Amino acid sequence: MAWLRLAALLALASAVASQHGTVGRPCEVSTDCGTGNYCAGNKRCACLTTYVEIDSYCWRSKCASYVLSHS
């Protein structure tokens, strides 16, 4: 049973790493950063305006999603 939990946690960690680029990571173009990120003028990954930074990761903002879907 413990190995199932470990496998699930590893799968989740992999999914998070592939979907959310780390804020501040060096980049050349926005595709270097990941979902919810762009390559800013200082050549570092930053969150898009519809995402919020939490612990150096970009997460889709629930408020921005609501506003965009109701405008």
Backbone atoms as SQL, in Angstrom:
CREATE TABLE atoms (id INTEGER PRIMARY KEY, chain TEXT, resi INTEGER, resn TEXT, atom TEXT, x REAL, y REAL, z REAL);
INSERT INTO atoms VALUES
  (1, 'A', 1, 'MET', 'N', 0.817, -1.199, 0.000),
  (2, 'A', 1, 'MET', 'CA', 0.000, 0.000, 0.000),
  (3, 'A', 1, 'MET', 'C', 0.863, 1.268, 0.000),
  (4, 'A', 2, 'ALA', 'N', 1.962, 1.224, 0.741),
  (5, 'A', 2, 'ALA', 'CA', 2.844, 2.393, 0.803),
  (6, 'A', 2, 'ALA', 'C', 3.467, 2.694, -0.555),
  (7, 'A', 3, 'TRP', 'N', 3.770, 1.669, -1.327),
  (8, 'A', 3, 'TRP', 'CA', 4.379, 1.901, -2.642),
  (9, 'A', 3, 'TRP', 'C', 3.397, 2.563, -3.593),
  (10, 'A', 4, 'LEU', 'N', 2.093, 2.299, -3.414),
  (11, 'A', 4, 'LEU', 'CA', 1.088, 2.975, -4.242),
  (12, 'A', 4, 'LEU', 'C', 1.071, 4.474, -3.948),
  (13, 'A', 5, 'ARG', 'N', 1.157, 4.814, -2.684),
  (14, 'A', 5, 'ARG', 'CA', 1.194, 6.231, -2.303),
  (15, 'A', 5, 'ARG', 'C', 2.443, 6.906, -2.852),
  (16, 'A', 6, 'LEU', 'N', 3.567, 6.210, -2.748),
  (17, 'A', 6, 'LEU', 'CA', 4.815, 6.758, -3.263),
  (18, 'A', 6, 'LEU', 'C', 4.734, 6.963, -4.773),
  (19, 'A', 7, 'ALA', 'N', 4.186, 5.988, -5.479),
  (20, 'A', 7, 'ALA', 'CA', 4.039, 6.100, -6.935),
  (21, 'A', 7, 'ALA', 'C', 3.133, 7.270, -7.299),
  (22, 'A', 8, 'ALA', 'N', 2.046, 7.453, -6.545),
  (23, 'A', 8, 'ALA', 'CA', 1.123, 8.559, -6.803),
  (24, 'A', 8, 'ALA', 'C', 1.806, 9.903, -6.557),
  (25, 'A', 9, 'LEU', 'N', 2.581, 10.003, -5.497),
  (26, 'A', 9, 'LEU', 'CA', 3.296, 11.247, -5.200),
  (27, 'A', 9, 'LEU', 'C', 4.343, 11.557, -6.263),
  (28, 'A', 10, 'LEU', 'N', 5.040, 10.544, -6.731),
  (29, 'A', 10, 'LEU', 'CA', 6.034, 10.756, -7.786),
  (30, 'A', 10, 'LEU', 'C', 5.373, 11.199, -9.081),
  (31, 'A', 11, 'ALA', 'N', 4.223, 10.613, -9.401),
  (32, 'A', 11, 'ALA', 'CA', 3.490, 11.007, -10.608),
  (33, 'A', 11, 'ALA', 'C', 3.013, 12.451, -10.494),
  (34, 'A', 12, 'LEU', 'N', 2.509, 12.823, -9.330),
  (35, 'A', 12, 'LEU', 'CA', 2.053, 14.193, -9.105),
  (36, 'A', 12, 'LEU', 'C', 3.217, 15.178, -9.208),
  (37, 'A', 13, 'ALA', 'N', 4.335, 14.842, -8.608),
  (38, 'A', 13, 'ALA', 'CA', 5.507, 15.719, -8.667),
  (39, 'A', 13, 'ALA', 'C', 5.974, 15.907, -10.102),
  (40, 'A', 14, 'SER', 'N', 5.940, 14.849, -10.872),
  (41, 'A', 14, 'SER', 'CA', 6.340, 14.931, -12.274),
  (42, 'A', 14, 'SER', 'C', 5.389, 15.818, -13.062),
  (43, 'A', 15, 'ALA', 'N', 4.092, 15.677, -12.810),
  (44, 'A', 15, 'ALA', 'CA', 3.089, 16.487, -13.508),
  (45, 'A', 15, 'ALA', 'C', 3.252, 17.960, -13.162),
  (46, 'A', 16, 'VAL', 'N', 3.482, 18.261, -11.905),
  (47, 'A', 16, 'VAL', 'CA', 3.660, 19.652, -11.478),
  (48, 'A', 16, 'VAL', 'C', 4.906, 20.242, -12.114),
  (49, 'A', 17, 'ALA', 'N', 5.984, 19.491, -12.120),
  (50, 'A', 17, 'ALA', 'CA', 7.233, 19.995, -12.694),
  (51, 'A', 17, 'ALA', 'C', 7.098, 20.263, -14.182),
  (52, 'A', 18, 'SER', 'N', 6.322, 19.441, -14.878),
  (53, 'A', 18, 'SER', 'CA', 6.196, 19.622, -16.323),
  (54, 'A', 18, 'SER', 'C', 5.212, 20.723, -16.686),
  (55, 'A', 19, 'GLN', 'N', 4.299, 21.069, -15.791),
  (56, 'A', 19, 'GLN', 'CA', 3.272, 22.050, -16.108),
  (57, 'A', 19, 'GLN', 'C', 3.593, 23.449, -15.609),
  (58, 'A', 20, 'HIS', 'N', 4.414, 23.573, -14.619),
  (59, 'A', 20, 'HIS', 'CA', 4.668, 24.869, -14.007),
  (60, 'A', 20, 'HIS', 'C', 6.166, 25.134, -13.958),
  (61, 'A', 21, 'GLY', 'N', 6.624, 26.101, -14.746),
  (62, 'A', 21, 'GLY', 'CA', 8.040, 26.436, -14.726),
  (63, 'A', 21, 'GLY', 'C', 8.396, 27.169, -13.452),
  (64, 'A', 22, 'THR', 'N', 9.599, 27.021, -13.029),
  (65, 'A', 22, 'THR', 'CA', 10.052, 27.677, -11.817),
  (66, 'A', 22, 'THR', 'C', 10.313, 29.156, -12.084),
  (67, 'A', 23, 'VAL', 'N', 9.739, 30.010, -11.263),
  (68, 'A', 23, 'VAL', 'CA', 9.921, 31.460, -11.382),
  (69, 'A', 23, 'VAL', 'C', 11.380, 31.798, -11.093),
  (70, 'A', 24, 'GLY', 'N', 11.966, 32.623, -11.961),
  (71, 'A', 24, 'GLY', 'CA', 13.345, 33.038, -11.781),
  (72, 'A', 24, 'GLY', 'C', 14.354, 32.179, -12.514),
  (73, 'A', 25, 'ARG', 'N', 13.901, 31.085, -13.111),
  (74, 'A', 25, 'ARG', 'CA', 14.811, 30.213, -13.858),
  (75, 'A', 25, 'ARG', 'C', 15.303, 30.950, -15.100),
  (76, 'A', 26, 'PRO', 'N', 16.586, 30.827, -15.456),
  (77, 'A', 26, 'PRO', 'CA', 17.095, 31.480, -16.670),
  (78, 'A', 26, 'PRO', 'C', 16.380, 30.967, -17.922),
  (79, 'A', 27, 'CYS', 'N', 16.152, 31.852, -18.900),
  (80, 'A', 27, 'CYS', 'CA', 15.466, 31.469, -20.133),
  (81, 'A', 27, 'CYS', 'C', 15.954, 32.337, -21.280),
  (82, 'A', 28, 'GLU', 'N', 15.706, 31.864, -22.483),
  (83, 'A', 28, 'GLU', 'CA', 15.979, 32.634, -23.698),
  (84, 'A', 28, 'GLU', 'C', 14.672, 33.031, -24.368),
  (85, 'A', 29, 'VAL', 'N', 13.705, 32.094, -24.387),
  (86, 'A', 29, 'VAL', 'CA', 12.380, 32.320, -24.970),
  (87, 'A', 29, 'VAL', 'C', 11.340, 31.753, -24.020),
  (88, 'A', 30, 'SER', 'N', 10.083, 32.160, -24.190),
  (89, 'A', 30, 'SER', 'CA', 9.022, 31.754, -23.267),
  (90, 'A', 30, 'SER', 'C', 8.802, 30.249, -23.216),
  (91, 'A', 31, 'THR', 'N', 9.081, 29.541, -24.309),
  (92, 'A', 31, 'THR', 'CA', 8.896, 28.085, -24.284),
  (93, 'A', 31, 'THR', 'C', 9.892, 27.394, -23.361),
  (94, 'A', 32, 'ASP', 'N', 10.915, 28.091, -22.924),
  (95, 'A', 32, 'ASP', 'CA', 11.858, 27.537, -21.945),
  (96, 'A', 32, 'ASP', 'C', 11.244, 27.482, -20.547),
  (97, 'A', 33, 'CYS', 'N', 10.154, 28.211, -20.337),
  (98, 'A', 33, 'CYS', 'CA', 9.623, 28.394, -18.987),
  (99, 'A', 33, 'CYS', 'C', 8.535, 27.401, -18.586),
  (100, 'A', 34, 'GLY', 'N', 7.543, 27.175, -19.400),
  (101, 'A', 34, 'GLY', 'CA', 6.474, 26.258, -19.029),
  (102, 'A', 34, 'GLY', 'C', 5.131, 26.955, -18.945),
  (103, 'A', 35, 'THR', 'N', 4.110, 26.180, -18.638),
  (104, 'A', 35, 'THR', 'CA', 2.742, 26.672, -18.564),
  (105, 'A', 35, 'THR', 'C', 2.604, 27.748, -17.493),
  (106, 'A', 36, 'GLY', 'N', 1.965, 28.858, -17.858),
  (107, 'A', 36, 'GLY', 'CA', 1.725, 29.931, -16.906),
  (108, 'A', 36, 'GLY', 'C', 2.894, 30.879, -16.733),
  (109, 'A', 37, 'ASN', 'N', 3.957, 30.666, -17.507),
  (110, 'A', 37, 'ASN', 'CA', 5.172, 31.470, -17.401),
  (111, 'A', 37, 'ASN', 'C', 5.511, 32.104, -18.735),
  (112, 'A', 38, 'TYR', 'N', 6.336, 33.127, -18.681),
  (113, 'A', 38, 'TYR', 'CA', 6.915, 33.706, -19.893),
  (114, 'A', 38, 'TYR', 'C', 8.345, 34.127, -19.572),
  (115, 'A', 39, 'CYS', 'N', 9.136, 34.325, -20.600),
  (116, 'A', 39, 'CYS', 'CA', 10.515, 34.765, -20.419),
  (117, 'A', 39, 'CYS', 'C', 10.516, 36.295, -20.400),
  (118, 'A', 40, 'ALA', 'N', 10.758, 36.860, -19.240),
  (119, 'A', 40, 'ALA', 'CA', 10.714, 38.315, -19.059),
  (120, 'A', 40, 'ALA', 'C', 11.962, 38.974, -19.653),
  (121, 'A', 41, 'GLY', 'N', 11.965, 40.291, -19.688),
  (122, 'A', 41, 'GLY', 'CA', 13.065, 41.062, -20.249),
  (123, 'A', 41, 'GLY', 'C', 14.406, 40.807, -19.581),
  (124, 'A', 42, 'ASN', 'N', 14.384, 40.367, -18.332),
  (125, 'A', 42, 'ASN', 'CA', 15.634, 40.076, -17.622),
  (126, 'A', 42, 'ASN', 'C', 16.124, 38.648, -17.874),
  (127, 'A', 43, 'LYS', 'N', 15.495, 37.966, -18.859),
  (128, 'A', 43, 'LYS', 'CA', 15.847, 36.586, -19.235),
  (129, 'A', 43, 'LYS', 'C', 15.651, 35.600, -18.088),
  (130, 'A', 44, 'ARG', 'N', 14.578, 35.839, -17.313),
  (131, 'A', 44, 'ARG', 'CA', 14.182, 34.939, -16.227),
  (132, 'A', 44, 'ARG', 'C', 12.700, 34.639, -16.384),
  (133, 'A', 45, 'CYS', 'N', 12.280, 33.414, -16.036),
  (134, 'A', 45, 'CYS', 'CA', 10.869, 33.042, -16.123),
  (135, 'A', 45, 'CYS', 'C', 10.057, 33.808, -15.084),
  (136, 'A', 46, 'ALA', 'N', 8.878, 34.262, -15.487),
  (137, 'A', 46, 'ALA', 'CA', 7.962, 34.991, -14.604),
  (138, 'A', 46, 'ALA', 'C', 6.540, 34.514, -14.887),
  (139, 'A', 47, 'CYS', 'N', 5.624, 34.740, -13.951),
  (140, 'A', 47, 'CYS', 'CA', 4.230, 34.315, -14.113),
  (141, 'A', 47, 'CYS', 'C', 3.468, 35.242, -15.052),
  (142, 'A', 48, 'LEU', 'N', 2.595, 34.653, -15.859),
  (143, 'A', 48, 'LEU', 'CA', 1.660, 35.436, -16.658),
  (144, 'A', 48, 'LEU', 'C', 0.700, 36.160, -15.720),
  (145, 'A', 49, 'THR', 'N', -0.007, 37.166, -16.214),
  (146, 'A', 49, 'THR', 'CA', -0.911, 37.946, -15.361),
  (147, 'A', 49, 'THR', 'C', -2.099, 37.134, -14.866),
  (148, 'A', 50, 'THR', 'N', -2.445, 36.041, -15.534),
  (149, 'A', 50, 'THR', 'CA', -3.572, 35.201, -15.100),
  (150, 'A', 50, 'THR', 'C', -3.124, 34.098, -14.151),
  (151, 'A', 51, 'TYR', 'N', -1.863, 34.141, -13.732),
  (152, 'A', 51, 'TYR', 'CA', -1.308, 33.163, -12.797),
  (153, 'A', 51, 'TYR', 'C', -0.759, 33.898, -11.587),
  (154, 'A', 52, 'VAL', 'N', -0.646, 33.198, -10.466),
  (155, 'A', 52, 'VAL', 'CA', -0.058, 33.768, -9.257),
  (156, 'A', 52, 'VAL', 'C', 1.154, 32.931, -8.864),
  (157, 'A', 53, 'GLU', 'N', 2.138, 33.597, -8.281),
  (158, 'A', 53, 'GLU', 'CA', 3.340, 32.891, -7.835),
  (159, 'A', 53, 'GLU', 'C', 3.166, 32.423, -6.401),
  (160, 'A', 54, 'ILE', 'N', 3.365, 31.143, -6.176),
  (161, 'A', 54, 'ILE', 'CA', 3.353, 30.564, -4.834),
  (162, 'A', 54, 'ILE', 'C', 4.580, 29.670, -4.732),
  (163, 'A', 55, 'ASP', 'N', 5.471, 29.989, -3.808),
  (164, 'A', 55, 'ASP', 'CA', 6.693, 29.209, -3.599),
  (165, 'A', 55, 'ASP', 'C', 7.472, 28.984, -4.892),
  (166, 'A', 56, 'SER', 'N', 7.643, 30.027, -5.667),
  (167, 'A', 56, 'SER', 'CA', 8.423, 30.018, -6.916),
  (168, 'A', 56, 'SER', 'C', 7.793, 29.228, -8.057),
  (169, 'A', 57, 'TYR', 'N', 6.504, 28.912, -7.954),
  (170, 'A', 57, 'TYR', 'CA', 5.774, 28.252, -9.037),
  (171, 'A', 57, 'TYR', 'C', 4.570, 29.098, -9.419),
  (172, 'A', 58, 'CYS', 'N', 4.167, 29.020, -10.681),
  (173, 'A', 58, 'CYS', 'CA', 3.001, 29.757, -11.162),
  (174, 'A', 58, 'CYS', 'C', 1.779, 28.849, -11.168),
  (175, 'A', 59, 'TRP', 'N', 0.722, 29.310, -10.531),
  (176, 'A', 59, 'TRP', 'CA', -0.538, 28.563, -10.462),
  (177, 'A', 59, 'TRP', 'C', -1.644, 29.435, -11.038),
  (178, 'A', 60, 'ARG', 'N', -2.548, 28.817, -11.800),
  (179, 'A', 60, 'ARG', 'CA', -3.644, 29.568, -12.417),
  (180, 'A', 60, 'ARG', 'C', -4.465, 30.249, -11.328),
  (181, 'A', 61, 'SER', 'N', -4.714, 31.537, -11.520),
  (182, 'A', 61, 'SER', 'CA', -5.491, 32.310, -10.561),
  (183, 'A', 61, 'SER', 'C', -6.972, 32.011, -10.731),
  (184, 'A', 62, 'LYS', 'N', -7.626, 31.622, -9.662),
  (185, 'A', 62, 'LYS', 'CA', -9.071, 31.359, -9.714),
  (186, 'A', 62, 'LYS', 'C', -9.827, 32.654, -9.979),
  (187, 'A', 63, 'CYS', 'N', -9.367, 33.762, -9.424),
  (188, 'A', 63, 'CYS', 'CA', -10.040, 35.047, -9.635),
  (189, 'A', 63, 'CYS', 'C', -9.958, 35.467, -11.093),
  (190, 'A', 64, 'ALA', 'N', -8.784, 35.344, -11.697),
  (191, 'A', 64, 'ALA', 'CA', -8.618, 35.730, -13.100),
  (192, 'A', 64, 'ALA', 'C', -9.471, 34.847, -13.996),
  (193, 'A', 65, 'SER', 'N', -9.541, 33.555, -13.700),
  (194, 'A', 65, 'SER', 'CA', -10.355, 32.638, -14.501),
  (195, 'A', 65, 'SER', 'C', -11.825, 33.022, -14.416),
  (196, 'A', 66, 'TYR', 'N', -12.286, 33.394, -13.222),
  (197, 'A', 66, 'TYR', 'CA', -13.684, 33.779, -13.036),
  (198, 'A', 66, 'TYR', 'C', -13.984, 35.065, -13.801),
  (199, 'A', 67, 'VAL', 'N', -13.110, 36.052, -13.667),
  (200, 'A', 67, 'VAL', 'CA', -13.323, 37.341, -14.333),
  (201, 'A', 67, 'VAL', 'C', -13.342, 37.158, -15.842),
  (202, 'A', 68, 'LEU', 'N', -12.401, 36.396, -16.377),
  (203, 'A', 68, 'LEU', 'CA', -12.334, 36.190, -17.820),
  (204, 'A', 68, 'LEU', 'C', -13.550, 35.443, -18.350),
  (205, 'A', 69, 'SER', 'N', -14.075, 34.492, -17.579),
  (206, 'A', 69, 'SER', 'CA', -15.214, 33.700, -18.050),
  (207, 'A', 69, 'SER', 'C', -16.543, 34.436, -17.890),
  (208, 'A', 70, 'HIS', 'N', -16.566, 35.518, -17.108),
  (209, 'A', 70, 'HIS', 'CA', -17.805, 36.258, -16.871),
  (210, 'A', 70, 'HIS', 'C', -17.753, 37.678, -17.436),
  (211, 'A', 71, 'SER', 'N', -16.879, 37.913, -18.399),
  (212, 'A', 71, 'SER', 'CA', -16.812, 39.265, -18.965),
  (213, 'A', 71, 'SER', 'C', -17.417, 39.303, -20.348);
